[in-house]
Amino acid sequence: MTGTVTDPTPYKPTAEMSVFGYVIAIGIAIVLFPLLPALFVLWLVVRLFGRDRSREAGRERERSES
């Protein structure tokens, strides 16, 4: 037995909430768009100068086997 007095209402999508969601998403994209070059440079630096964990894991495995 449920504890509600009224019957549940069926789901109906509302256009206002969809528009609101799209406006928020576009606003976030506009704010974050200028960060893309900095994120690319960071990714490039990590890719070029960062540690390669797969190589280090292989070296540690070789040391432990010997």
C-alpha positions in Angstrom: 0.0 0.0 0.0 1.3 3.4 -0.9 1.3 6.4 1.4 0.1 8.9 -1.2 -3.4 10.4 -1.4 -3.4 11.3 -5.2 -2.6 9.1 -8.2 0.8 9.7 -9.7 0.8 12.0 -12.7 2.3 10.7 -16.0 5.6 12.1 -17.3 5.3 15.0 -19.7 8.4 16.7 -21.1 8.3 20.4 -20.7 9.8 22.6 -23.4 10.7 25.3 -20.9 13.0 23.0 -18.9 14.7 21.7 -22.1 15.4 25.3 -23.3 16.7 26.1 -19.8 19.1 23.1 -19.9 20.4 24.0 -23.4 21.0 27.6 -22.3 22.9 26.4 -19.2 25.0 24.0 -21.4 25.8 26.7 -24.0 26.8 29.1 -21.2 29.2 26.5 -19.7 30.6 25.8 -23.1 31.2 29.5 -23.7 33.0 29.9 -20.4 35.1 26.8 -20.8 36.0 27.4 -24.5 38.9 29.8 -23.8 40.5 27.1 -21.6 40.9 24.6 -24.5 44.3 25.9 -25.6 45.6 25.7 -22.1 44.3 22.2 -21.6 45.9 21.1 -24.9 49.2 22.5 -23.8 48.9 20.7 -20.5 48.0 17.5 -22.2 51.0 17.9 -24.6 53.5 18.5 -21.8 52.2 15.5 -19.8 52.4 13.4 -23.0 55.9 14.5 -23.8 57.5 14.8 -20.4 55.3 12.8 -18.1 56.1 9.4 -16.8 55.0 6.4 -18.9 53.5 4.2 -16.3 53.2 1.1 -18.6 57.0 1.2 -19.2 57.8 1.6 -15.5 55.4 -1.2 -14.6 57.1 -3.5 -17.1 60.5 -2.6 -15.6 59.3 -3.3 -12.1 57.9 -6.6 -13.2 61.3 -7.6 -14.8 63.1 -6.6 -11.6 60.8 -8.7 -9.4 61.1 -11.7 -11.6 64.9 -11.7 -11.6 
